[in-house]
Amino acid sequence: MENKGSKYLYQQGFGNHFSSESESAKGSLSKNQNSPQECPLGLYAEQLSGTAFTVPRASNQRSWLYRIRPSVCHSPYRPNYENPFITSDFTQQKSRPVPNQYRWKPFPLPKDGVFQDFVRGLKTIAGVGDPSLKTGCATHMYSCNLSMKDTSFFNSDGDFLIVPQLGVLDITTEFGKMEVKPGEICVIQRGIQFSVEVSEPSRGYVLEVYNGHFKLPDLGPIGANGLANPRDFLTPVAAFEDREAPWKVLCKFSGNLFEHERDHSPFNVVAWHGNYAPYKYDLALFNTMNTVSYDHADPSIFTVLTCPTLEPGVAVADFVIFPSRWTVAEHTFRPPYFHRNCMSEFMGLIRGVYEAKEEGFLPGGGSLHSCMVAHGPDTDTFQKASKAELKPTKIPDTTLAFMFESTYLFHVTDYARENNLDENYTQCWQGLKSNFVPPTQ
């Protein structure tokens, strides 16, 4: 068990087969079999499958939950129209995809007198694919100032990787509780019910993958250790409530919201075991790699998690961070280089100033450079870095940027085209004039 001053207890490790039973209900975990004729303490056994039954064993993900009432005890689903800004239908936007560079100013928090919870404050920014075919991914922003009371949510379309930027998220899941602060992330996989409590206006980013699940990147020549170490990932311990109350469950299914009612809390899992469970990670624990000789290394060395496609080395989505680190490269332009990439790059800023964009790219905002769209440091950054004294410099821990990188070509939603867009973004490169000096004959 792991605490270290945290609000809740956790189990350590990534991809482990965990076993957990509530402290107040010892003996609730079924012994020696998954589905006995009668479960201990009169509980119901329920399997949650995160992969197909016949997926190779090394990739198979599932958990067994022992709960007071099975999940099937609810009313029929009906459409929920409370949030029109969630979408997965990227072909039906007003505008066709345009290969422009996009930058968004900080997305707004709820206005005074307006109260919205995590689900109602979720807005799709860009994406591609079709969750019905389990292919593609999407990026979202959330802003909320209201806790989800007697309400929970699950996503049939894919896994959520949540990146808080403002405000602490107190998340209750079927597997237990997590507290996720800015500078930390959490992953809540397809089908897992959760509810979010907040104590202040909160904002952040969400990466959703429709196919597969996140895994740790292969380390290759780095060796056995480095980047995000498995021991630093934390999974909740079982915690349940046996409470009868009118309860609403929201579900995202094929990009649309649905709801049903039940007469009890769904957070009634007394014990569970398996390897399909939510988890959190503190980005401050990332073991950063960097060049100690020359040239700016490719950003893939900062990958925390990856959701791979079937093509080796190509991702549905990578989650990459740009944390505090020393820069010591000699004879080198140290900021990120000018780039045209076969991958699409959505960037966000949790705090501080990003090294390639000292102006305009702000915490709570974002940028998108899609496939083969040119991008790079702005004019001021280029001019300063080209003449800077190359002494060892530490990028402080007061800054933390990240990137969602995908092999797919993102489509920007109507909401993102019409709100918070920095119309002057491309002006940051217009000062890059020719410095070419022809050789003398």
N, C-alpha and C positions, 0 to 999 in steps of 0.2 A: 504494500500500500504506500501511496505517496501523498503527502500533505504539504510540507514546507511552507506553512503559514497560509495555505489556500483555504477557502471557505468550505470546500468539500474534499472528500477522500477520492483517490483515483488509483487505478491499476496501471503499471508502467509497461510500455512495450508497443511495438507496431506490428499489427497482423497476428498477434498472439491468439491462441485459443484460451480465452478467459473463462473463469467460473466465478460467480458472485451470488451471494444470497444476503438478504437484508439482515442487519444486525438484530432487528427486533423479531425475526422469524427464523430462528435457527432450525435447520432440518428441512427447509422448504425446497432445497435443490434435489431433484430426483437423482438417486444413486444407481449407477450401473446400466441404466437404460434411459432413453429419451422420452418415451411415451408409455409409462406403465398403465395398467388397467385402472388404477386409482392413484392419482398423484398425491404426494405428501401434503398435508394440511388442507385437503379438499380443493387444491388448485387445478387449473386447466393447463394442459401442455399445448403450446402453439409454436410451430416452426416459422421463422422468418428467413426466406431464401433471398440472398443477394446475388446469386448466380444460378444458372441452370443446374439441375441435379447432376448432369453428366459432364460438367466442366472438369478438366483434369484436377486431381486432388490438390496439387500445389496452388491452384487458383480458386478453388471452391470456397465460397463464403456463405455461411449460414449461422444462425443462432437459434437456440431453443429457449423460449420464454415460458415461465410458470406464473400464471396470472390469476387474479380473483375472478374475473369474467373474461371470456374470449372476445377478441376484436370484432367478431361477427355480430355482436349484440348492438345493433343500431338501426335507425330508420333508413328508408331508401335515400339515395343521393338525389340532390336537385341542384341546378346551376346556382352559382353565387356571382352576383354582378357588382360586388362592392369595390373591386379594383380593376379598372379597364386597362391599366398600364402594364399588366403582366401578359406576355405573349410569347409564343413560339412559332407564330406564323409570319416568318420574315419575308415571304414572297408577296404578302398582301399589304405592305406598307405603301404610303402614297407615292413615294419617290423610289426610283430604281437605285440600286447600289451605285455609289460614286466613289472613285478611288482618291478621295481627298484626305489630307491630314486633318484630324479632328482633335480639338481640345475643348474640354468643358470646365467652366468655372465651378467652384464648390457647389454641390447640389444642396438645395435649401433644406433646413430643418422645418418641422411643422410650424405654421404660423401661430401667433398668439390666439388662443381660443379654439384652435383646431387640434383634435386629439386623434392620433392614429397609432395602431400597433404595428408590429413587425410585418405582418402580411399585407395590411392595407398600405403600408409605406414602401412596399417593394415595387420597383419600376425597372423594366427591361431596357437596357441601353443598346445592346447589339447582340447578334448571334447568328447562327446558321444551322441548317439541318432540320430534322423532324424527330421529336421524341417518340412519336408513334413507331418509327423505324429504329429507334435507339441509335441514332446517328447525329452527331453534332454537339454543340455547346452554346452557352449564352452567358452574358455578363449582366448583372443587375446592380442597382444601388438600393439601399434601404435608408429610410429616415423615420424615426418613430419617437414618441414621447409617452406612450401608453402601454402598460403591460397587458398581456393576453389573459384575461380573466375567464376562467371556465371555458376556454377555447384552446384548441390545439390544431396543428397543421402537419400534414405530411405530403411528400412530393413523389408522385408516381413516375415522373418524367426523368429523374436522374438524381445525382448526388449534389449537395450544396457544400461548397467551401466558403466559409463566412469569414470576412476580414473586417473586424470593427475598426473604425477610425475615431469616433467620438462615443464615449459612454460605454459602460460595462454591461454586457449581456449576461443575465442570469437565466440559464437555459435548463428547463426540465425536459428530459426525454424518457422514453419507455425503459431505458437502461440505467437511468440515474440522472444526477444533476452535474452541470458544468458551469463554472464562472469563466467568462471569456472577456478579457480586457483588450483595449487597444495595444498593439504589439504582440498579441496572440492571435491564433486562428483556431477554427474548429471545422470539422467535417461531419456532416449529418447525411447518411446515405439514403438512397431511395427507399421509401416506404416507412421510415422510422418517424413516429409521431414525436413532436416537440412543441414546447410553448416557451415564449420569450418574455421575461420580465425586465423592465428598465426602471431606473430611479431618476433619470435625467434625460433631456433630449439626446438622442443617439443617432449615429449615422455610420454607414460602412458600405462595403462592397461584397458582392456574391459572385462566385464562379460556379456555374452549373454545367455538369457534363452529362450528356444523354447516354453515352455508351461506355461501359467499363467502370472501373473504380480507380481511385488514386493509389499510387504505390510510391515507395522510395525509389529515386533514380539509381540506376547502376553506377558504380563508382569507377569501373575500369582501372586505368593505371594509378588513380588516386590511392587505391588499396582497399583495405577492409574497413577503414574508419574515415569519418569526415562528413561534411555537409550536415544534414539533419540526422542525428544519431537515433536509432530506434528506441533506446531506453528513455528518451526525453518526451515521447508521446504518451499522453495520459487518457485513459478510458474510464468512464464513471463506474462506480460500484452501485449495486442494486439499491434502490430506494423507492418505496411505494406509498401510495395513499389509498385507503379504503374509504372512499367518499362518494355518497350519492348526491347528485346535483344535476340540474339541467345543463347539458354540455354540448357545445358545438365543435364539430371536427371539420376543418377545411382541408381540401385535397386539391392539388394541382395535377390535372390529368390531361395529357395532350395539349398543354399550354393554356387550359381553361380552369377556372376555379369551380369547385363543387363543394357542397356541404351536406352533412347529415347530423342528426341529433342522437344523443344517448342520455340515459338517466344516471350516469356515473362517470367518474374520472377514468380516462384510459391509462393513466399512469399507475396502474395496479399490478405491475410486474414485481412479484415478491422475490424471484430468483431467476437467474439466466446463466446460460453458458454458450460459448461459440466464438467465432472470429468475425462476425458481422455486427459491429457496434460503433457508435460515434466516438470521436476522440478530439483532443485539443493539443496545441503545441505552442510553446513560447518561442517566438522568433529570435529572442536574445540568446538562445542556446545554439543557434546555427553556427557550425564550425566552418568559418569562411576560408576559402582557398583564393589565392591571387598570385599574379606573376611577381617574381622577385628579381627579374632581369630586365626585360624590355617588352614593349607592346601591351596594348589593352586586351586582356583575355576576353573570350566570348562569354556572353551572359549565362550560358548554360551551366557554368561552374557555380552559379548561385541558385540552382534548382532545389527547392524544398520538396515538392511532390510533383509527380507526373501521372497523367492518365494516358497510357499509350494506345496507339492504333495498332493494327495488325502488322504494319510496316516497321521493322526494327528502327528504333531511334527517332521515330516521328510520333508526335503527341496529338491526341485530341485536344489536350490542354496541359501546359506546364504552369506551375506556380513558382515564380522566381522572385527573390528579394534582393535588394541592394542595401545591405546593412552597414553598420559601422565597421571600418577596416583600415588598415594601413595601405597607402599607395607609395611604392618605392621604385617604380619602373624608370630606368635610365633612357635618355635619348628618345623619349616617348611623348606623344600627345595623350595625356592621361584620361581625360573624359571619354565617354563612349564615342566611338567613331561614327562617321557618316555611313549610312547603311541603307541598302535595299534588301529586303528579306523575303524569302519564300513563305515565311510564317507571318501570321497577323499578331500584332502586339497591342494589347490594351494595358495601359499603365495607370496606377493610382499612387497617391501619396498619403501616408498615414500621419507623418509629422515632418517638420523641418523643410529643407530646401534640397531639391534634386540636383546632383552635380552637373547635369547637362543642360538644365533649364533653371537658371537662378531667378528668373522673373516669369510670372504668369502661370506657372504650374504649381497649384496650391493644394494643401491638404483638403481632402474631401472632394476634389475635382478629379479629372481623368483625361486621358488622351488615347487616341486610336490611330495606329499606322497599320493599315491592312496590307495584304500580300503585295509585295513589290512597290509599295508606296514609299518614296524616299523620305528619310528623316535623319536627325542628328543634332548635335549641339547647336544652340542659337549663336548669333553673331558675337555677342559679348563674351560668351563662354569660350568660343573659338579663339578670339583675339587674346584674351587673358591667358588661356592655357598654352597658346603657341609661344608666349614669351615668358612664362612663369619659371622661376627658379625651381629646379627639380630636386628639391630636398625631400626627405621622408615626411609625409603628411598623413595625418589620420582624419578620415571622414568620421565625424563625431556621432555618438549614439543619439544625438538630438534629431537626426534625420533617418527616415525609413521609407523607402519607396519600394514598389513591387510591380510585377508584370504578370498578366495572364497571357500566355503565348499559345497560339493554336495553329495547326496546319491549315485550318479552314479560312475561307474569305468571309469576313464578318459583314452582315447587313445591319446598318444603323436603323433603329426604330424611329417612327414618327415622333414619339415623345422626345427622344434624344436630339433629333434634328431641330426641334422647335423650342427647346428649353436649355438654358444655361450655356449655350454654345459660344465659344470665344471666336467671334467672326474675324478677329485680327490675328489669329494664330500664325498664319503663314508669313506675317510681316517679320517675325523673329529671325528669318533667314535672308531677308532681302538685302541686308548689309554685307553679305558675303561677296565681295567684289573680287575680280581677278587680281591675283598677286604674281601672275606668271612673268618671269624675267627670261626672255629668250637667251640662249647662250651666245656669246660674242663669236663672230666668225673669224 
